[in-house]
Amino acid sequence: MNPVLARTLRSMQRNILAGIITIGPLFVTYLIFSFMLSTLAKAGLPVIKLFAMIFPEEWLSQPWLQSIMAIVLTLVMLYVVGRVTSLVVGRQALELFETTLDRLPVVAKIYSSVRQLIDSMRAKKESIQRVVLVDFPLSGQKSIGFLTRTLTDETTGELLAAVLVPQAINPTSAFLQIMPIHMVTETDLNMEQAMSMIMTGGAVGPETIRFSQPALAAEITPPAPMA
C-alpha cells in the first residue's frame, strides 16, 4: 500500500476514534433524555389532546406545544402524587388503594411484584441487596446486576442468588438470573454508581472496579421468603 495513503488512513482512524470518544457521552446523554422526555410526553399527551378538542384554538393544535404541555402536566402530576402520598392522609389513601388492588387476582400480583422491586432498589446499603457481577451473557463476560435476595435449592440445599441484570441504556428491561451463590462476584460499587454506568452505557462510572474479587461466600443466611 502507498505509504502516503497508509498514513492518511491511520490519521483518519485516529481522528474518527477521537470523535467517537468525544461525542459518545453526549450521544448517550441525548438518548437518555430523549427516552425520558418521550415517556413523559406520552403519559400526558391524551389529556392535552382532550383539552385541545374542548378548546379548539389554533395554537393548541401545534404538536411541539402539545408535547411540551404534556411533559409539564406529567411532571406536575408526579409532584402532586408524591406530595400527597408523603402526607398522613395520602399514606392512608395509598394503603386503601393497595388494599383494593390486593382483591384483584392478576393486578395484585403484577403490582406487588413491581412494588417489591422498587422498594428493593431503594433499600439501604445494609440490606441483602448489593451490586454484583455475573457471567452474562457468556462465561468470562461480566454484567452488572443487583443481588435482590438469596434462596435455597430444595433438592441439594445449595444457596442460590437471585440477580436482576438490567439492560444498558434501558434499565426498565432486565433479566432475572438464579444461580449458585459462588458464581456471583461482589463489587465495591454503590447503587448510584451502578445505575450511572447502566444508564450511560459505561460512559459515566468509577475509574476502578473490583472485578477479580473472589465470589460471595456461601455462608450468607437466606432471608425469609417474601409474602
N, C-alpha and C positions, 0 to 999 in steps of 0.2 A: 504494500500500500504506500502511496505517496506520503513522505514524511510531513509535508505541509498539511495534507488532508487529515492525517492521523492526529496531528496537534490540534487542528481545528475541531475534530470530533471530540477529543478529550476535553478541550475547553468548553464545548457546548454541554457535555455531560456534567462537568463541574458546575457550570452556571445553572443548568436546569435543576440539578440536585440542590443547590443553594436556594433557588427559588422555591422549590417544594418545601424545604425546611423552614423558610421564612413564611410562606403562605399557609402551610399546613395547619398550624394552630389557629390562625384566623379563620380558615375554612371550616374547621371543626366547630369553632365557636359559633360561626354563622349557621351551621346545620342544627346545632342545639337550640339556638334562639328561634330559628325558623320553625322547628318542631314544636317548641313550647308556645310560640305565638299562634301558630295554626291551630293547635289544640284548644287554646283559649278562645280563638275566634269561632271555631266550630261549635263550641259549647254555648256561646251567647248569640250566634247568628240567627237561630229561629225566632228568638224574642224580638230582635231588631227588625227582621223582615215582617213580623206580625205588626210591629209598631209602624213600619213604613206603609203597610196596607191600610191601616186605620187612618193614618195621616199621609195621604199621597202627595207629599211635597217632592219637587224635583231634586232638591239637594239630598233628600233621604234615599234616593234611588242609586246614588253613587256607590259602586262596590267597595272601593277603598275606604270610604267613610263608614260604610256598614261594618267592615272588618274592624276598624279602629273602635267604633262604638261597642261592638261585640266583645272585644278584648277588655275594654274598660268595664263593661257591665259584668263580665265574668269575674274580674278581679274584685269589684265591689261586692258581688255576691259571696265570694270566698271570704272576704274580710268580715262581712256581716255574719256569716255562718260561724266563723272562728270566734268572733266576738261574743255571739250569743251562747255558743257552747262552753265558753270559758266562765260564764256566769252560773250561779246555782240553778236558776230556773232553766237555763239552757242545758245543763248537765242532766237535770231531771227529765227534760223533754227528750234528750238523746237516749236516756235509759228506757223511756217509754217506747221510743221508736225502735230500739233494738229488741225490746221485748215483743213488739208486734212482728218484727221480721222473723223472730225465732219460731213463730207459729206457721210460717210459710216454708214447706219442706225444702224445695230446691233453692229458693232465695236465701234461706237461713244458712245453708252450707256454704254457698258462694261468699256471702257477706262475712260470715265468721272466719273463713279462711283468709280472705283479704285483710280483715281487721287484725288477725293474729300476725300476718306477715308485716303489716305496717307497724304494729306495736313492737315486734321483734327488731325491726330496723331502727326503732327509736330507743331500744333498750340501752341501759347504761353499760359501761365497759366491764363491770364486774359480773355481768350476766354470762351465760354459756356462749352467747353469740360472739364469734371472732372472725376476723378477716384471715382467710387461709388461701393456700394454693393447692390445686388439684390437677392431676394429669388429665387434661381435656382440651381438645377432642382426641388427641393421640398421646400415647405414653412418651414422656420426655418434654411435652409441650404444656407449660403451666398456664392455667387460667385462674383469675381471681374469683373467689367465691366467699360466701358467708356461711359459716357453721351455725345453723339455726337450732340444732338440737342433736342429742345422741339417743340411740335406741339399741336394743339387743336382738341379735338373731336368735329366734326361739328354737332353732334346731341345734346350733353349735354353742350358743351362749356368747358368741363373739360380739364385742362392742362395735356398733356401726355409727356412722356420721351422716346426717342429712345436710347436704351442702347445696345452697342455692347459687347457681352460676349465671349471673346476668350477662346479657349481650352488650358489647361495647356500643356506645353512642345511644342505643335504645335500650336502657335497662328495664323498661317495662316488660320486655320479653326475656325469659330466663329458662334455664334447665334446672330441674331438681335431681341431684345425683345422690344416691345412697351407696356408700362404700365403707369398707373396713377403716377403722379409725387410724390405723397405721399408714394408710395411703394419703392421709391429709397432712399437709405441711403448714404449720402456723407461721404467720408473718408478724412483723412489728408495725404494720400499718393500722391506723385507726379508720373508723368508718368514713370520715370526711375525705381522707387521702384516697381511700379505695374508690369512693364514688367519683372523685375528681378524675382519677385515672380512667374509669369506665366511661364517664360522660364525654371525655375529650379524646378517647382512643389512645390514651397513654401520653398525650402531649403535655399534660399537667400532672405532676407527681413528684415524689421524693427522688433524690439523686441516688439513693441506695435502697436495697430491699433485701430482706433476709430470705434468700432463695434456696440455699442448700441446707437450711436448718433440718435436723432430724424430725421425723414425723411425730405427731402428737402421741403422747403416752397413752397406753390402753387402759390405764387405771382411772380414767375420768369417770366419775359417777354419773350414770344417766339420770336426767331429770324425770320427774313424774310425768306420765302421759298427759297430753292436752285433752281438755274436755271436748 
